Amino acid sequence: MKRNINRNIKGNKYKNLINQLSESAVTFSFVTREDIGISDNSIRIIERLTDYLVNSYPTNAWLTNEVIDSPIIGHIYFYKLNSETKNILLEVSNSLFEWGDDAISDLPEDIAFYDKEEKPLLYVNGHENYAVIEALSLKDYLKIVLL
C-alpha cells in the first residue's frame, strides 16, 4: 500500500512514526548536496553516525529527486537503523520535513527508510513538503495513517 503525505508530521507524531518505522526498517539514508552546501550541523550528524555507515556514494539521483544536466552534486549515505541511530534521529529532528534543503533546515536532505530487502518504506522530499509511505501490511499502513 502506498500513501502520499502532504502534511508535516511533527512532535510526538514524528517520534511515533520513527519508532514505528524502526520496527520494520533496518537501514535509512539521507543526502547532502554540494551545490547547496553542507551545514556544520549536518557534518556533526554524519560524524556521529560514522560507526553505523553501510554505504555511501556520490550521485545525482535518489528516491525523491534527480538532478539532470549537471555534474554529480549529491552524496547519499546509508546507515544501519538500530536503537542508537534511531535515538540520534529523534534527537536531531522534531519534524519529518526538516529533512529537506540543508541550507534551510540545517539537516541533510530527503531521509528514507528501507526494509531488510532494501525496499523503501518511507521516503521524504522535505523542501517539496511531501513524503511517500509504502506500508508492508494493512496493519502497518493503518498505524502510520492514524498518527
C-alpha positions in Angstrom: 0.0 0.0 0.0 1.3 3.4 -1.0 0.3 6.7 0.6 1.5 10.2 -0.1 1.9 12.5 2.8 1.5 16.2 2.2 1.3 17.4 5.8 4.3 17.7 8.0 4.5 15.2 10.9 5.9 16.9 13.9 6.5 16.5 17.6 5.1 13.3 19.3 3.6 12.1 16.0 7.1 12.4 14.4 8.6 10.4 17.3 5.8 7.8 17.0 6.5 7.5 13.2 10.2 7.0 13.7 9.5 4.4 16.4 7.1 2.5 14.2 9.5 2.6 11.2 12.2 1.2 13.4 10.1 -2.0 13.9 10.4 -2.8 10.1 13.2 -0.7 8.7 16.8 -1.9 9.0 18.5 1.0 7.2 18.0 4.6 6.4 19.6 7.1 4.1 19.8 10.8 3.5 21.5 13.1 1.0 23.9 16.1 1.1 24.3 18.4 -1.9 27.4 20.3 -2.8 25.6 22.9 -4.8 23.5 23.9 -1.7 26.3 23.4 0.8 26.5 21.2 3.9 25.8 22.8 7.3 28.0 22.3 10.3 25.1 20.5 12.0 24.9 18.1 9.1 28.6 17.4 9.3 28.2 16.7 13.0 25.3 14.3 12.3 27.4 12.4 9.7 30.3 12.2 12.1 28.0 10.8 14.9 26.7 8.2 12.6 30.1 7.1 11.2 30.2 3.8 13.0 26.8 2.8 11.5 27.6 3.6 7.9 26.6 0.8 5.5 27.3 2.5 2.1 28.0 6.0 0.7 28.5 7.3 -2.8 28.2 10.4 -5.0 25.0 10.6 -7.0 22.6 12.9 -8.9 19.6 10.6 -8.3 17.8 9.2 -5.2 14.3 8.2 -4.4 12.7 11.7 -4.4 14.9 13.7 -6.7 17.1 13.6 -9.8 19.4 16.5 -10.8 19.8 16.4 -14.6 22.2 18.2 -16.9 24.7 18.7 -14.1 27.9 17.1 -12.8 27.4 14.9 -9.7 26.4 17.2 -6.9 24.9 14.9 -4.3 26.2 12.3 -1.9 23.9 9.6 -0.4 24.7 7.9 2.9 23.1 4.7 4.1 23.1 3.7 7.8 22.0 0.9 10.0 18.8 1.7 11.9 19.1 0.5 15.4 18.3 1.9 18.8 21.4 4.2 18.8 20.8 5.6 15.4 17.0 5.9 16.0 17.8 8.0 19.1 20.1 10.2 17.1 17.3 10.8 14.5 14.9 11.6 17.3 17.4 14.0 18.9 18.4 16.0 15.9 14.9 16.5 14.4 11.4 17.0 15.5 9.7 17.1 12.1 9.6 14.9 9.0 10.0 17.7 6.6 13.0 19.1 8.4 14.9 16.5 6.4 14.9 18.9 3.5 17.0 21.6 1.9 20.2 21.5 4.0 20.7 25.3 3.6 17.3 25.9 5.1 16.7 23.2 7.7 20.3 22.6 8.9 19.8 18.8 8.3 20.7 16.6 5.4 18.0 16.1 2.7 15.4 13.5 1.9 15.6 10.9 4.6 14.4 7.5 3.6 13.9 4.2 5.4 14.3 0.7 4.0 13.4 -2.9 5.0 15.7 -5.9 5.1 15.2 -6.4 1.4 16.2 -2.8 0.7 12.7 -1.8 -0.3 11.7 1.7 0.7 9.2 2.0 3.5 9.1 5.8 3.7 10.9 8.5 1.7 10.8 12.2 2.0 11.3 15.2 -0.2 11.5 17.8 2.6 11.8 21.0 0.6 8.8 20.0 -1.6 6.8 19.1 1.6 5.9 15.5 0.7 6.7 12.0 1.7 5.7 8.6 0.5 4.9 5.6 2.7 5.0 2.1 1.3 3.4 0.0 4.1 4.1 -3.7 4.2 0.7 -4.6 5.5 -2.7 -3.2 6.2 -1.8 -3.1 9.9 1.4 -1.1 9.3 -0.5 1.2 6.9 -3.2 2.0 9.4 -0.7 2.6 12.2 1.0 5.2 10.1 -2.1 6.8 8.6 -3.7 7.2 12.1 -0.7 9.1 13.5 
